[in-house]
Amino acid sequence: MTLQQQLTQDAIVLLKQLIATQSFSREEQQTGDILEEFFRERNIPFRRKINNLWARNQHFNPALPTVLLNSHHDTVKPNPSWTLNPFEPLVKDGKLFGLGSNDAGGCLVSLLATFCYFYHRSDLSFNVLFVASAEEEISGVNGLELLLKENDLPEISFAIVGEPTEMHLAIAEKGLMVVDCTAHGKAGHAAREEGDNAIYKALRDITWIKQYEFPKVSPVLGKMKMSVTIINAGKQHNVVPDTCTFTIDCRVTEQYTLEETLATIRQNIGSDAQARSIRLKPSSIPLEHPIVQAGIKMGRNTYGSPTTSDQAVLDCQSLKLGPGHSGRSHTADEFIYLSEIEEGIDLYIKMLGEVIISK
C-alpha cells in the first residue's frame, strides 16, 4: 500500500468517527478531541484554542512563505426530512452517508491527509499550516477568525479553504453583509388623514433596493445582489405605524468593500441603516496564481461562488476547493462518494506539489 493509499484509508476512517460524533456549531468539543487523538497517534505537534486545532509541517522555516489548508468540523443541525440516522456513518453503493459527510467532513479529512503527506518533507519551498476550525456554519467569532489573532501564526501567503466544489476552482467568493433598516413615521388613526405611514416610507426604500444596480460588475462573480428578506411593522389594524423595520441581505463582490456598499445604501434611502457586521468580506485569488494554474492544468474549471465560507475572514488570497457537491450540503441523508475523497486527496497533493515542492 502506498503512502497516499494509506492516507486515504485513514481519512475515511476519521470521517466516519467525525460523523458519529455530534458537532453542531459551538458544540464541537468532542470532534476536537477526535482530531487531537489523530495528531497524537502520528506524533504531530498541534495546538488548540477552544475548538480550533492547528499544526504546521515538521520542517517549518520562518524564512519561507506559508500556505494555509483549512476546513471546518462543525455541522448544521439535521433537518426533519432525514430518513437515516444522521450520526450513523453508513456506506452504501460507494456513498458515505452521515451529517457533515459532504459539508465539510470530506474536505476536512482530505486536506488533513494532504497535510500529512507533506508533513515530513524537507524539500518544500512553502511551509504548510493546517487548521481545523469551528463555528463556520454560523460565521461565528470563535472559529478561524479567533485563531488568526494568535501571535505565533505565520503570515499566510495563500490559502486553500475546503468546501464541496467537486474539486473545481472557486477563485472568487461573494462577501455577506446583513443590514437592518428602520423607516420612521408618525402614528395616527387609520380612519382619518392622520400620521405619516412608516410602511410607505419603507416601500420607497425597498423599491430602490430592488431596482438599484451597482455600476461595477465583477468579471467572475457578476453583479452585486441586494435582497430584502424580513419586514415588520404595525401593532393593530386601525393605527398608522410610526416605524417599519426591514432587513437587507447584501452579497458583495470584490469590486466594492462592505463599507462602500453600506455608504451607497445610506446615501440612497431615507431609513436608518445599520450593518450587523462588516466582517464577512468578499475574497478572490488571481487566475494567474500558480495554485489556480496547477488546477487548470489538471482539467479543473474556474468559477465564482455566491456562498460564504471561512474565506470571508481571511486577508490573504484564497481558493475554495474540495471534494463533494455543494447541492448536497445541509440536505437530508447527506452523503459523499468515497471516490470523491480519493480524488480530492490526489488532486490536492498534485496541485500543491506543483507549487510548494522545490524544483
Secondary structure as the mmCIF struct_conf table of DSSP 4:
data_model
#
loop_
_struct_conf.conf_type_id
_struct_conf.id
_struct_conf.beg_label_comp_id
_struct_conf.beg_label_asym_id
_struct_conf.beg_label_seq_id
_struct_conf.end_label_comp_id
_struct_conf.end_label_asym_id
_struct_conf.end_label_seq_id
HELX_RH_AL_P HELX_RH_AL_P1 LEU A 3 ILE A 19
TURN_TY1_P TURN_TY1_P1 ALA A 20 ALA A 20
BEND BEND1 THR A 21 THR A 21
STRN STRN1 PHE A 24 PHE A 24
TURN_TY1_P TURN_TY1_P2 SER A 25 ARG A 26
HELX_RH_AL_P HELX_RH_AL_P2 GLN A 29 GLU A 41
TURN_TY1_P TURN_TY1_P3 ARG A 42 ASN A 43
STRN STRN2 ARG A 47 LYS A 49
TURN_TY1_P TURN_TY1_P4 ILE A 50 ASN A 51
STRN STRN3 ASN A 52 ARG A 56
TURN_TY1_P TURN_TY1_P5 GLN A 58 HIS A 59
TURN_TY1_P TURN_TY1_P6 PRO A 62 ALA A 63
BEND BEND2 LEU A 64 LEU A 64
STRN STRN4 THR A 66 HIS A 72
STRN STRN5 THR A 75 THR A 75
HELX_LH_PP_P HELX_LH_PP_P1 VAL A 76 ASN A 79
TURN_TY1_P TURN_TY1_P7 PRO A 80 SER A 81
BEND BEND3 LEU A 84 LEU A 84
TURN_TY1_P TURN_TY1_P8 PRO A 86 PHE A 87
BEND BEND4 GLU A 88 GLU A 88
STRN STRN6 LEU A 90 LYS A 92
TURN_TY1_P TURN_TY1_P9 ASP A 93 GLY A 94
STRN STRN7 LYS A 95 PHE A 97
BEND BEND5 GLY A 98 GLY A 98
TURN_TY1_P TURN_TY1_P10 LEU A 99 GLY A 100
HELX_RH_PI_P HELX_RH_PI_P1 SER A 101 GLY A 105
HELX_RH_AL_P HELX_RH_AL_P3 GLY A 106 TYR A 119
TURN_TY1_P TURN_TY1_P11 HIS A 120 HIS A 120
BEND BEND6 SER A 122 SER A 122
STRN STRN8 LEU A 124 LEU A 124
BEND BEND7 SER A 125 PHE A 126
STRN STRN9 ASN A 127 SER A 133
BEND BEND8 ALA A 134 ALA A 134
HELX_RH_3T_P HELX_RH_3T_P1 GLU A 136 ILE A 138
TURN_TY1_P TURN_TY1_P12 SER A 139 SER A 139
TURN_TY1_P TURN_TY1_P13 VAL A 141 ASN A 142
BEND BEND9 GLY A 143 GLY A 143
HELX_RH_AL_P HELX_RH_AL_P4 LEU A 144 LEU A 147
TURN_TY1_P TURN_TY1_P14 LEU A 148 LYS A 149
TURN_TY1_P TURN_TY1_P15 ASN A 151 ASP A 152
BEND BEND10 LEU A 153 LEU A 153
HELX_LH_PP_P HELX_LH_PP_P2 PRO A 154 ILE A 156
BEND BEND11 SER A 157 SER A 157
STRN STRN10 PHE A 158 VAL A 161
BEND BEND12 THR A 165 THR A 165
TURN_TY1_P TURN_TY1_P16 GLU A 166 MET A 167
STRN STRN11 LEU A 169 GLU A 173
STRN STRN12 GLY A 175 HIS A 184
STRN STRN13 LYS A 186 LYS A 186
STRN STRN14 GLY A 188 HIS A 189
TURN_TY1_P TURN_TY1_P17 ALA A 190 GLU A 193
BEND BEND13 GLY A 195 GLY A 195
STRN STRN15 ASP A 196 ASP A 196
HELX_RH_AL_P HELX_RH_AL_P5 ALA A 198 GLN A 211
BEND BEND14 PRO A 215 PRO A 215
STRN STRN16 SER A 218 SER A 218
TURN_TY1_P TURN_TY1_P18 PRO A 219 LEU A 221
STRN STRN17 GLY A 222 GLY A 222
BEND BEND15 LYS A 223 LYS A 223
STRN STRN18 LYS A 225 ALA A 233
BEND BEND16 LYS A 235 GLN A 236
TURN_TY1_P TURN_TY1_P19 HIS A 237 ASN A 238
STRN STRN19 VAL A 239 VAL A 240
BEND BEND17 ASP A 242 ASP A 242
STRN STRN20 THR A 243 VAL A 252
TURN_TY1_P TURN_TY1_P20 GLU A 254 GLN A 255
BEND BEND18 TYR A 256 TYR A 256
HELX_RH_AL_P HELX_RH_AL_P6 LEU A 258 ASN A 268
BEND BEND19 GLY A 270 SER A 271
STRN STRN21 ASP A 272 ALA A 275
BEND BEND20 ARG A 276 ARG A 276
BEND BEND21 ILE A 278 ILE A 278
STRN STRN22 SER A 283 SER A 284
TURN_TY1_P TURN_TY1_P21 LEU A 287 GLU A 288
BEND BEND22 HIS A 289 HIS A 289
HELX_RH_AL_P HELX_RH_AL_P7 PRO A 290 LYS A 297
TURN_TY1_P TURN_TY1_P22 MET A 298 GLY A 299
STRN STRN23 THR A 302 SER A 305
BEND BEND23 PRO A 306 THR A 307
HELX_RH_3T_P HELX_RH_3T_P2 ASP A 310 VAL A 313
BEND BEND24 CYS A 316 CYS A 316
STRN STRN24 GLN A 317 LYS A 320
BEND BEND25 PRO A 323 GLY A 324
HELX_RH_3T_P HELX_RH_3T_P3 SER A 326 ARG A 328
TURN_TY1_P TURN_TY1_P23 SER A 329 HIS A 330
TURN_TY1_P TURN_TY1_P24 ALA A 332 ASP A 333
STRN STRN25 PHE A 335 TYR A 337
HELX_RH_AL_P HELX_RH_AL_P8 LEU A 338 ILE A 356
STRN STRN26 ILE A 357 ILE A 357
#
